[in-house]
Each structure stands twice: as C-alpha cells, then as structure tokens.
Amino acid sequence: MPREGITIYDLLISCPGDVNSYLGILKDSVENFNRAFGALNNIEVVTKHWSTDSYPESGNRPQELLNKQFVRGCDAAVVIFWTRFGTPTDKFGSGTEEEIEEMLSADKQVFMYFLDAPVNPSEVDMGQYQKVIDFKEKYKDRGVFGVIKDEHDFQRQFSNHLAMYFLSLISGTVQESKEELQPNLIIKDFDTFSDKFFTPKKSLLLESEFIYKKKEEIINEIRFLENSVLPKRGNEELRNVESDSVVESNKPVNPDFSSLNIDVKSLRSNITDVEIDVSWKNTINDFAIKNNIELDDDFWNLGNLQSYVVNFNVPFGNKGKSFVGTDLEKNRFKSIKNLFTKVKKYIEYCDYFQYIDGIEQVRFMISNSGKKYDEDIDVKLKVPKGCLLKHQEIPFPGLNIIEYLIDINFTDYVFSIKETETVSEYSYSKTEHLNFNNIPSPNPFFQKSISDKYEENKNNYLDSLDSLFSYKVFDSSEFDVLVLHIEYLKHNSSMAFPSVLMFKNIPEAITYEITSKYLPDVVQGNINLEKRDS
C-alpha cells in the first residue's frame, strides 16, 4: 500500500578511505532505524555517498561539483576519522572537512566520530594522522563528537544517536543547532557512577599477597634454621667441622695484630661469648607462636661463637665488633639477625596496614553530561566538623619500612584514583617534589644518623601525600571545606578526584557547590553517604 506524505531525510556519508569497513555497519544501522522507527513515523533516512550519488561533470573544482550535486541537499552528515584526514581541496584540509563545514554553515546536524583503535605505525601516514589529531582539537569547541573503540562500539553509539536526533526532530523538540549549549556538572561515586548514594570502602592491605609472601618467607626461614641447629656452647665437636677456621687445639684462630697499634692483652680480656639478644628472641618467638610454631631452646645455639671490640689508635678512632668462631657459627648468628630484621619489618607492615585498612574511604568523580565542554571549574565540598581525616593526620610508617614504601610509591597505590576507559585521571596541580636527601654524603666521617634519616624519610612521605591530596582546605566552625580546581572538562566525560577522601566518622551527608566558566548558576547538591554495618 503506498505511503502518503512520507518525509525523506538525506544522510551524507563523508569518511576518508581508511574506515571503509565501517560503511557497511553505518548503512545497516540506518536500515535498522528505518525498519524500527521509519514506518511508524512515516519517515525514511537515505544515505548519500560520492561513490553512488555523483556523476561526471566539468566546469568547476571537483569538490564544489560534489557540493552542488548532492552535499548541500543533505539534511545531516555522518563522519568517521581514524588515521587519514583526506585529500586537500582548494579551501580546506580535505574534502571531508569541506563537507563538514558546508553542513555546519547551513545549521545542519553532523554526527562525528573519532576511532580510537590500535594502529601499525609502519602503515600510518603520520602527517595525515597529525591532521586528524589537530582537527579533533579544533572541533572540540564546536559541538559534540563521539570516540569509538571498534565496529561494535560504533554501531551502538551511532544507532543511539540516530534515534535520538531524528525522533526528537519528528516530535518537534529538536532545537536549532545555533542554540547555546551548556555543560551539566555533577559529582558521582567513582565505583558505582551513582549521583544519589555513595558507599565508603576500606582497603584490604592485610589480606594482600604482599603480606602473605612476607609471612611465608619468614616461616620458611624459621623452618630452615630449625633443621640446622648448632650444638650448645662448649661442645668441641663443632670445632672439627671447618678445619680452615680453627687451629690444632680446636681453638678459634686469633688474628695477627703485630702490624697494628693494638693492645693485644687488652683485646684478649675483651673477648666475650655471643648470645642472642633477649629482644630478638621475644620478637621472633611472638611471631612463631602466632603462626603455630614452637621453637626449642636449641634454636638459639651459636656454638662457641665469641666477639671482641677492636680499639684502633688512628685518627677518628673507630670501634668495631669482631667475631671469633667457625663460618657455621658466624653464619648462624647472621641468619638469626636477618630473621629478626625481617620479623621486625613484617610487624611494622602489619601495624601500618591495619591502620590504613581501618580508614573509611570514598572515591569521587565529576561528570559533565551536558553538550558543551567547561573550563575553570571549582568544586567546594563541605564536610561536617570532626568527620574528615586529613592526610597530615595519617601516622608515618615504621623506621624499617618507610623508605621502601616511598620507593614503591605506596601512597599513590593506596590513595590515588586511577583512570579507566570511561573516567580520566586528575592531572592538575600534582607536583613532584625533588628529593636530594638520598644523595650520599661525600664526607665518609659525616654520615646521617638513623634518626636523621628517618626524619628525612618522613618528610619525603608527607611530600608524596601532599602531591596527591591536591585540595585547598579551609576550616569553619561547622565544616571542613575542601576546594578542588579543574581547568577543563570535556562534554560527555568524567574526571576522577585527585585522591580518595578519608573519614574518621562517616557523615550522613556532604554538601557541595560547583562553579565554572560556562555554568550560569551555582550548582548545589548533597552527597549522601551510606553507613555500612560494623
């Protein structure tokens, strides 16, 4: 049966040659739209392309002939860019660009997409690719474009955009393209994308593979030492194990001090038996008990190991402890000392990670769901007094672990918010602090003390936190006020906050205000935090 009064909309296809594989998907999407919506609304969208809708003609430049033949008669256009920009015309960088300008100058709709797919550099004309990048940058201020990952993503986005535009055109709600577009800024939960409810979370560092491996390493070392116990002191059997470290009388070899200015008599009276320090035993025993390991008294045997302090009569005189015994005895002492150090570090890791795991954290992002980019954005958060945990209040890691945590960028791992395929990372105002503290002193007689080194590491650790928590913080009688600045946020995009927000107590709500260059009014809203059951 003939359809009367059908409205035909011509859709111009304007794409460089490197995206020809997408033309079939484009046409399929148009046909699907016509089947689903065209018949019901008595409309039809018809695609136009130079390969099927142009004819030989002379008398003008080639692109102008195409413009007259069918380009200017089209009601809308769809454009896909990847690595090629196209062949230049007399007026523009390519025929595609000229067709886009023809449509825009006539206030017509342009569906524009940029393909973000892997490329083989050896097969890409970098000059053409740079023109695409430059055009994308130039066009960002003139309207909405989409970024597509592959053919499926293009079909999904284009089908959606096709329906949104033409159905609104049918219903009479489409507005003139010259109408002023506005951004629409709102704060959302980074993990759920919700703008209604925000859920605090806690880290699980104590359950990490890092802690598990540290513990297993210590347990394995204890097991090894259990299987290689030395005889008790006074047992001469041990002295026969390594003949190169003992004399015929099974006594330890005494060093030859004849060439040194040393009081040998005083030295010999200084020799003492070596015993494991009580604090070492307690620390290792506590770890063993917590891990269901029972250590025998023989575990601490060091054979007949002895030590003495050497006093050298030299400038800047130095005292150093030396050991007298077999290699087995010396290595046993060194192994237990290393075990104590590892347990000490493990305890510090556990204590610090337990504190971090107890902090309630929320990850925020700001989204622009409008049809215009925005600039010079200020976000103000008002947190009820006594709830916010400021990063300066976080305790420092222990003496034995702080330097390693700095080296692996621990603060960045725990407190920053990483970008995803849909949310970009905050990149403004993050400053890298230059660290000159780890440069060795050129003077060997003036080395830093352990306490001085720890103070320097604490300053470095605080610097790493300062660079992440890029908020201005102001105190009032009722609130802690945080202000965040964002220079630019593209339309239909989201940006994460520079870091998590941490709380001592979870407030019921946080109020916020957003001001920007293109928002006519101050945006106000509430962040409702869901309290979890303890």
C-alpha positions as CSV (number, residue, x, y, z in Angstrom):
1,M,0.0,0.0,0.0
2,P,1.5,3.4,-0.9
3,R,2.6,5.6,1.9
4,E,1.4,9.2,1.6
5,G,3.3,12.2,2.9
6,I,6.5,10.3,3.7
7,T,9.4,12.6,4.7
8,I,12.8,11.7,3.3
9,Y,15.9,12.8,5.2
10,D,19.2,12.5,3.2
11,L,22.2,11.5,5.3
12,L,25.6,12.3,3.8
13,I,28.4,9.8,4.4
14,S,31.7,11.6,4.5
15,C,34.6,9.4,5.5
16,P,38.3,9.1,4.5
17,G,39.3,5.8,2.9
18,D,40.8,4.1,5.9
19,V,37.4,3.5,7.5
20,N,35.6,1.9,4.5
21,S,35.0,-1.2,6.6
22,Y,32.6,0.8,8.8
23,L,30.4,1.9,5.9
24,G,28.5,-1.4,5.8
25,I,27.8,-1.1,9.6
26,L,26.7,2.5,9.1
27,K,24.2,1.6,6.4
28,D,22.9,-1.4,8.4
29,S,22.3,1.0,11.3
30,V,20.3,3.3,9.1
31,E,18.3,0.4,7.7
32,N,17.5,-0.8,11.2
33,F,16.4,2.7,12.2
34,N,14.0,2.8,9.1
35,R,12.5,-0.5,10.0
36,A,12.1,0.2,13.7
37,F,11.0,3.9,13.6
38,G,10.6,5.0,9.9
39,A,7.4,3.2,9.0
40,L,5.7,4.1,12.3
41,N,6.6,7.8,11.9
42,N,6.2,8.0,8.1
43,I,9.9,9.0,7.6
44,E,12.9,7.4,5.9
45,V,16.6,8.2,6.2
46,V,18.5,7.7,2.9
47,T,22.3,7.6,2.8
48,K,24.3,9.6,0.2
49,H,27.9,8.9,-0.8
50,W,30.0,10.2,-3.6
51,S,30.6,6.7,-5.0
52,T,26.9,6.2,-5.7
53,D,25.4,9.7,-5.8
54,S,27.8,11.7,-8.0
55,Y,28.2,11.8,-11.8
56,P,30.9,13.2,-14.2
57,E,30.7,16.9,-14.6
58,S,33.0,19.7,-15.6
59,G,33.1,23.4,-15.2
60,N,34.3,23.8,-11.6
61,R,36.7,22.4,-9.0
62,P,35.9,18.7,-8.1
63,Q,34.7,19.2,-4.5
64,E,32.4,22.1,-5.5
65,L,30.8,19.9,-8.1
66,L,30.1,17.3,-5.4
67,N,28.7,20.0,-3.1
68,K,26.3,21.2,-5.8
69,Q,25.3,17.7,-6.9
70,F,24.2,16.2,-3.5
71,V,26.2,17.5,-0.5
72,R,24.2,20.7,0.1
73,G,21.0,18.9,-0.4
74,C,21.6,16.5,2.5
75,D,19.9,17.1,5.8
76,A,22.6,15.6,8.0
77,A,26.0,14.1,7.8
78,V,28.0,11.3,9.5
79,V,31.8,11.4,9.6
80,I,34.3,8.9,10.9
81,F,38.0,9.7,11.3
82,W,40.8,7.3,12.2
83,T,44.3,7.8,10.8
84,R,43.6,9.6,7.5
85,F,42.3,13.1,7.1
86,G,41.8,13.0,3.3
87,T,42.9,14.9,0.2
88,P,43.2,18.7,0.5
89,T,40.8,20.9,-1.5
90,D,41.3,24.5,-2.6
91,K,39.7,25.8,0.6
92,F,40.1,23.1,3.3
93,G,42.5,20.5,4.5
94,S,40.4,17.7,2.9
95,G,37.1,17.0,1.1
96,T,35.7,15.6,4.3
97,E,36.5,18.8,6.2
98,E,34.9,20.9,3.5
99,E,31.7,18.8,3.6
100,I,31.6,19.2,7.3
101,E,31.9,23.0,7.0
102,E,29.2,23.0,4.4
103,M,26.8,21.3,6.7
104,L,27.7,23.4,9.8
105,S,27.4,26.6,7.9
106,A,23.8,25.6,6.9
107,D,23.0,24.7,10.6
108,K,22.7,21.0,9.8
109,Q,23.4,18.1,12.0
110,V,26.8,16.4,11.8
111,F,27.4,13.0,13.6
112,M,31.1,12.9,14.1
113,Y,33.2,10.1,15.5
114,F,36.9,9.5,16.1
115,L,38.1,5.9,16.0
116,D,40.5,5.1,18.9
117,A,41.8,1.7,17.8
118,P,45.3,0.3,17.7
119,V,47.4,1.2,14.6
120,N,50.5,-0.2,13.0
121,P,53.0,2.8,12.8
122,S,54.6,1.4,9.7
123,E,51.3,1.5,7.9
124,V,50.3,5.0,9.0
125,D,51.0,8.3,7.3
126,M,52.0,10.3,10.4
127,G,51.3,13.6,8.6
128,Q,47.7,12.6,7.9
129,Y,47.3,11.2,11.4
130,Q,48.5,14.5,12.9
131,K,45.9,16.4,10.8
132,V,43.2,14.2,12.4
133,I,44.5,15.0,15.9
134,D,44.7,18.7,15.1
135,F,41.2,18.7,13.7
136,K,39.8,16.9,16.7
137,E,41.4,19.5,19.0
138,K,39.9,22.3,16.9
139,Y,36.5,20.8,16.7
140,K,36.1,20.1,20.4
141,D,34.8,23.7,21.0
142,R,32.2,23.5,18.2
143,G,30.0,20.6,19.1
144,V,29.6,17.1,20.3
145,F,31.7,14.2,18.8
146,G,32.0,10.6,19.9
147,V,35.0,8.4,20.4
148,I,34.6,4.8,19.3
149,K,36.7,1.8,20.1
150,D,35.7,-0.7,17.4
151,E,32.9,-1.6,14.9
152,H,30.5,-2.8,17.7
153,D,31.0,0.4,19.7
154,F,30.3,2.5,16.6
155,Q,27.1,0.6,15.8
156,R,25.9,1.0,19.4
157,Q,26.7,4.7,19.6
158,F,25.6,5.7,16.1
159,S,22.3,3.8,16.3
160,N,21.5,5.5,19.6
161,H,22.4,9.0,18.2
162,L,20.5,8.4,15.0
163,A,17.3,7.6,17.0
164,M,17.8,10.4,19.5
165,Y,18.2,13.1,16.8
166,F,15.5,12.0,14.2
167,L,12.9,11.1,16.8
168,S,13.3,14.4,18.5
169,L,13.0,16.0,15.1
170,I,9.8,14.2,14.5
171,S,8.3,15.2,17.8
172,G,9.3,18.8,17.2
173,T,11.6,19.0,20.2
174,V,14.8,19.4,18.3
175,Q,16.3,22.8,18.7
176,E,18.2,25.0,16.4
177,S,21.9,23.9,16.2
178,K,22.9,27.5,16.9
179,E,21.2,27.4,20.3
180,E,23.7,27.9,23.1
181,L,24.7,24.6,24.6
182,Q,25.6,24.2,28.3
183,P,27.6,21.8,30.4
184,N,25.9,19.8,33.1
185,L,28.3,19.1,36.0
186,I,27.5,16.7,38.8
187,I,29.5,14.7,41.4
188,K,29.2,10.9,41.3
189,D,30.5,7.8,43.1
190,F,33.6,6.6,41.1
191,D,32.8,2.9,41.7
192,T,29.0,2.9,41.1
193,F,28.5,6.0,38.9
194,S,25.6,6.9,41.2
195,D,24.9,10.5,42.0
196,K,22.4,9.6,44.7
197,F,24.3,7.3,47.1
198,F,28.0,7.0,47.9
199,T,29.4,4.0,49.6
200,P,32.6,4.2,51.8
201,K,35.0,1.4,51.4
202,K,38.1,0.1,53.2
203,S,41.3,-1.3,51.8
204,L,42.4,-4.9,52.4
205,L,46.1,-4.5,52.6
206,L,46.5,-7.1,55.4
207,E,44.9,-9.6,53.1
208,S,47.2,-8.7,50.2
209,E,49.7,-11.1,48.5
210,F,52.5,-8.8,49.7
211,I,51.8,-9.6,53.4
212,Y,51.2,-13.3,52.7
213,K,54.6,-13.6,50.9
214,K,56.4,-11.7,53.7
215,K,54.9,-14.1,56.3
216,E,55.7,-17.2,54.2
217,E,59.3,-16.1,53.7
218,I,59.8,-15.7,57.4
219,I,58.2,-19.1,58.2
220,N,60.4,-20.8,55.6
221,E,63.4,-19.2,57.1
222,I,62.5,-20.4,60.5
223,R,62.0,-24.0,59.2
224,F,65.4,-23.9,57.6
225,L,67.1,-22.7,60.8
226,E,65.2,-25.4,62.8
227,N,66.8,-28.0,60.6
228,S,70.3,-26.7,61.0
229,V,70.7,-26.2,64.8
230,L,74.2,-25.9,66.2
231,P,75.5,-27.8,69.4
232,K,75.4,-25.9,72.7
233,R,78.4,-23.8,73.8
234,G,81.4,-25.9,75.0
235,N,80.7,-28.7,72.6
236,E,84.1,-29.3,70.9
237,E,82.6,-31.4,68.1
238,L,81.6,-28.3,66.2
239,R,85.2,-27.2,66.0
240,N,86.2,-30.0,63.7
241,V,83.6,-29.1,61.1
242,E,85.7,-26.5,59.3
243,S,89.4,-27.1,59.7
244,D,90.4,-24.0,57.8
245,S,88.9,-21.7,60.5
246,V,90.5,-23.4,63.6
247,V,93.9,-24.3,64.9
248,E,95.2,-27.7,66.0
249,S,94.0,-27.2,69.5
250,N,90.4,-26.6,68.2
251,K,90.6,-23.0,69.4
252,P,89.5,-20.2,67.1
253,V,92.2,-18.6,65.1
254,N,93.3,-15.3,66.7
255,P,94.1,-12.5,64.2
256,D,97.7,-11.3,63.7
257,F,97.8,-7.8,65.2
258,S,101.6,-7.4,65.1
259,S,101.4,-4.8,62.4
260,L,98.7,-2.8,64.1
261,N,99.0,-0.5,67.1
262,I,96.7,-2.5,69.3
263,D,96.9,-3.6,72.9
264,V,96.6,-7.3,72.4
265,K,96.5,-8.0,76.1
266,S,93.6,-5.7,76.5
267,L,91.9,-7.2,73.4
268,R,92.0,-10.7,74.8
269,S,90.5,-9.7,78.0
270,N,87.7,-8.1,76.0
271,I,86.6,-11.4,74.4
272,T,83.0,-12.5,75.4
273,D,80.6,-15.2,74.5
274,V,78.0,-14.2,72.0
275,E,74.3,-14.8,73.0
276,I,71.2,-13.9,71.1
277,D,69.7,-10.6,72.4
278,V,66.6,-11.1,74.5
279,S,64.6,-8.6,72.4
280,W,65.4,-10.6,69.3
281,K,64.2,-13.8,70.9
282,N,61.0,-12.2,72.1
283,T,60.2,-10.8,68.7
284,I,60.9,-14.0,66.8
285,N,59.1,-16.1,69.5
286,D,56.0,-14.0,69.3
287,F,55.8,-14.4,65.6
288,A,56.4,-18.1,65.8
289,I,53.6,-18.6,68.4
290,K,51.1,-16.6,66.4
291,N,51.9,-18.9,63.5
292,N,51.7,-22.1,65.5
293,I,55.5,-22.7,65.5
294,E,57.2,-23.9,68.7
295,L,60.9,-23.0,68.9
296,D,63.2,-25.2,71.0
297,D,65.9,-23.7,73.2
298,D,68.5,-25.2,70.9
299,F,67.2,-22.9,68.1
300,W,69.3,-20.1,69.7
301,N,72.5,-22.0,69.9
302,L,75.6,-20.3,68.4
303,G,78.2,-23.0,69.2
304,N,81.3,-21.4,70.7
305,L,81.0,-18.0,68.9
306,Q,82.7,-15.2,70.7
307,S,83.2,-11.5,70.0
308,Y,85.6,-8.7,70.9
309,V,85.8,-4.9,70.3
310,V,88.8,-3.6,68.5
311,N,90.2,-0.2,69.5
312,F,92.3,1.3,66.7
313,N,94.6,4.2,67.6
314,V,94.0,6.1,64.4
315,P,92.5,9.5,63.6
316,F,88.8,9.5,64.0
317,G,89.2,6.3,66.0
318,N,86.6,3.6,65.3
319,K,85.3,0.8,67.4
320,G,84.0,-2.3,65.7
321,K,82.8,-5.7,67.0
322,S,84.6,-8.7,65.5
323,F,83.7,-12.3,65.8
324,V,85.8,-15.4,66.6
325,G,84.4,-18.7,65.5
326,T,83.7,-21.0,62.6
327,D,81.9,-19.9,59.5
328,L,78.9,-22.0,60.6
329,E,78.7,-20.1,63.9
330,K,79.1,-16.7,62.3
331,N,76.5,-17.5,59.6
332,R,74.1,-18.8,62.2
333,F,74.3,-15.5,64.1
334,K,73.9,-13.5,60.9
335,S,70.9,-15.6,59.9
336,I,69.1,-15.1,63.2
337,K,69.9,-11.4,63.0
338,N,68.4,-11.2,59.5
339,L,65.4,-13.2,60.7
340,F,64.8,-10.7,63.5
341,T,65.1,-7.8,61.0
342,K,62.5,-9.4,58.7
343,V,60.1,-10.1,61.5
344,K,60.5,-6.5,62.7
345,K,59.7,-5.2,59.3
346,Y,56.7,-7.6,59.0
347,I,55.3,-6.4,62.3
348,E,55.7,-2.8,61.1
349,Y,53.9,-3.6,57.8
350,C,51.1,-5.3,59.7
351,D,50.7,-2.5,62.2
352,Y,50.7,0.2,59.5
353,F,48.4,-1.7,57.0
354,Q,46.0,-2.4,59.8
355,Y,45.7,1.3,60.4
356,I,45.2,2.1,56.7
357,D,42.6,-0.7,56.4
358,G,40.6,0.9,59.2
359,I,40.1,4.2,57.2
360,E,36.7,4.7,55.6
361,Q,37.4,5.9,52.0
362,V,35.2,7.3,49.3
363,R,36.2,7.8,45.7
364,F,34.5,10.7,43.9
365,M,34.4,11.9,40.3
366,I,32.9,14.8,38.5
367,S,30.9,14.2,35.3
368,N,29.9,16.6,32.5
369,S,26.8,15.1,31.0
370,G,26.0,18.3,29.1
371,K,26.6,19.1,25.4
372,K,29.3,21.6,26.0
373,Y,32.8,21.4,27.5
374,D,33.5,23.5,30.6
375,E,36.5,25.3,32.0
376,D,37.8,26.9,35.2
377,I,35.7,24.6,37.4
378,D,35.8,24.9,41.2
379,V,34.3,22.2,43.4
380,K,33.6,23.0,47.0
381,L,32.9,20.2,49.5
382,K,31.6,21.0,53.0
383,V,32.3,18.1,55.4
384,P,30.7,18.3,58.9
385,K,33.4,19.0,61.5
386,G,35.1,16.0,63.1
387,C,34.4,13.6,60.2
388,L,37.2,14.3,57.7
389,L,40.5,12.6,58.2
390,K,43.2,14.9,56.7
391,H,46.2,13.4,55.2
392,Q,48.5,15.2,57.6
393,E,46.9,13.2,60.4
394,I,48.0,9.8,59.0
395,P,50.8,8.3,61.0
396,F,54.1,7.6,59.4
397,P,55.2,4.1,58.6
398,G,57.8,2.5,60.9
399,L,61.5,3.2,60.8
400,N,62.3,-0.1,59.0
401,I,59.7,0.1,56.2
402,I,59.2,3.8,55.4
403,E,62.0,4.1,52.8
404,Y,60.7,1.0,50.9
405,L,57.2,2.3,50.8
406,I,58.4,5.6,49.4
407,D,60.4,3.8,46.7
408,I,57.3,1.8,45.5
409,N,55.0,4.8,45.5
410,F,52.8,3.3,48.2
411,T,50.8,6.4,48.8
412,D,49.9,6.6,45.1
413,Y,48.8,2.9,45.1
414,V,46.6,3.3,48.2
415,F,45.2,6.8,47.9
416,S,45.1,7.9,44.2
417,I,42.2,7.2,41.9
418,K,43.4,5.5,38.6
419,E,41.9,6.3,35.3
420,T,39.7,3.8,33.5
421,E,38.4,3.6,29.9
422,T,35.5,5.9,30.9
423,V,36.9,8.1,33.6
424,S,40.1,10.2,33.2
425,E,42.7,10.7,35.9
426,Y,43.0,14.0,37.7
427,S,46.2,15.6,36.4
428,Y,46.2,19.2,37.5
429,S,48.4,20.7,40.3
430,K,50.1,17.4,41.1
431,T,53.7,18.3,41.9
432,E,56.7,16.1,42.0
433,H,58.9,17.0,44.9
434,L,62.6,16.9,44.2
435,N,64.4,14.7,46.6
436,F,68.0,15.4,47.3
437,N,68.1,13.6,50.7
438,N,69.2,10.2,49.2
439,I,72.4,11.7,47.7
440,P,75.3,10.1,49.7
441,S,77.5,12.5,51.7
442,P,80.9,13.0,50.0
443,N,82.5,13.0,53.5
444,P,82.6,9.5,55.0
445,F,83.1,10.9,58.5
446,F,79.8,12.8,58.5
447,Q,77.1,10.3,57.6
448,K,73.5,10.7,58.6
449,S,72.3,9.1,61.8
450,I,69.4,6.7,61.8
451,S,67.1,9.2,63.4
452,D,68.1,11.9,60.9
453,K,67.5,9.5,58.0
454,Y,64.1,8.6,59.5
455,E,63.1,12.3,59.7
456,E,64.1,12.8,56.1
457,N,62.0,9.8,55.0
458,K,59.0,11.2,57.0
459,N,59.3,14.5,55.1
460,N,59.5,12.6,51.8
461,Y,56.5,10.5,52.7
462,L,54.5,13.6,53.6
463,D,55.5,15.2,50.3
464,S,54.1,12.2,48.4
465,L,50.8,12.7,50.3
466,D,50.8,16.5,49.6
467,S,51.1,15.8,45.9
468,L,48.1,13.5,45.9
469,F,45.7,15.4,48.1
470,S,45.5,18.5,45.8
471,Y,42.7,20.2,47.7
472,K,42.7,23.6,49.4
473,V,41.4,23.0,52.9
474,F,39.6,25.7,55.0
475,D,38.3,25.4,58.5
476,S,35.0,26.9,59.7
477,S,33.1,26.5,62.9
478,E,30.8,23.8,61.4
479,F,32.7,22.4,58.4
480,D,36.0,21.4,56.9
481,V,35.8,22.9,53.5
482,L,37.7,21.4,50.6
483,V,38.1,23.2,47.3
484,L,39.2,21.4,44.1
485,H,40.1,23.2,40.8
486,I,39.7,21.6,37.4
487,E,40.9,23.5,34.4
488,Y,39.0,21.7,31.6
489,L,36.3,19.0,31.4
490,K,35.1,17.8,28.0
491,H,31.4,17.2,27.4
492,N,30.1,13.6,28.0
493,S,33.2,12.8,30.0
494,S,34.2,12.3,33.7
495,M,37.2,13.0,35.7
496,A,38.3,11.4,39.0
497,F,39.1,13.4,42.0
498,P,42.9,13.5,42.7
499,S,42.6,11.2,45.7
500,V,40.2,9.4,47.9
501,L,38.5,11.3,50.7
502,M,39.1,9.7,54.1
503,F,36.9,9.8,57.2
504,K,37.2,9.3,60.9
505,N,33.4,9.3,61.2
506,I,31.1,8.9,58.3
507,P,28.8,12.0,57.9
508,E,25.3,11.5,56.8
509,A,25.7,14.0,54.0
510,I,28.3,16.3,52.4
511,T,27.0,19.4,50.7
512,Y,28.8,20.7,47.5
513,E,28.9,23.6,45.2
514,I,30.2,23.8,41.6
515,T,31.0,27.0,39.8
516,S,32.6,27.2,36.3
517,K,33.1,29.5,33.3
518,Y,30.1,28.3,31.4
519,L,27.6,27.5,34.1
520,P,25.1,30.4,34.5
521,D,24.3,29.4,38.1
522,V,26.0,27.7,41.0
523,V,25.3,24.0,41.1
524,Q,24.4,22.8,44.5
525,G,23.9,19.2,45.7
526,N,24.2,16.7,48.5
527,I,26.4,13.6,48.8
528,N,24.6,11.0,50.8
529,L,27.0,8.5,52.4
530,E,25.7,5.0,53.1
531,K,26.9,3.8,56.5
532,R,27.9,0.1,56.5
533,D,27.1,-2.2,59.3
534,S,30.2,-2.7,61.5
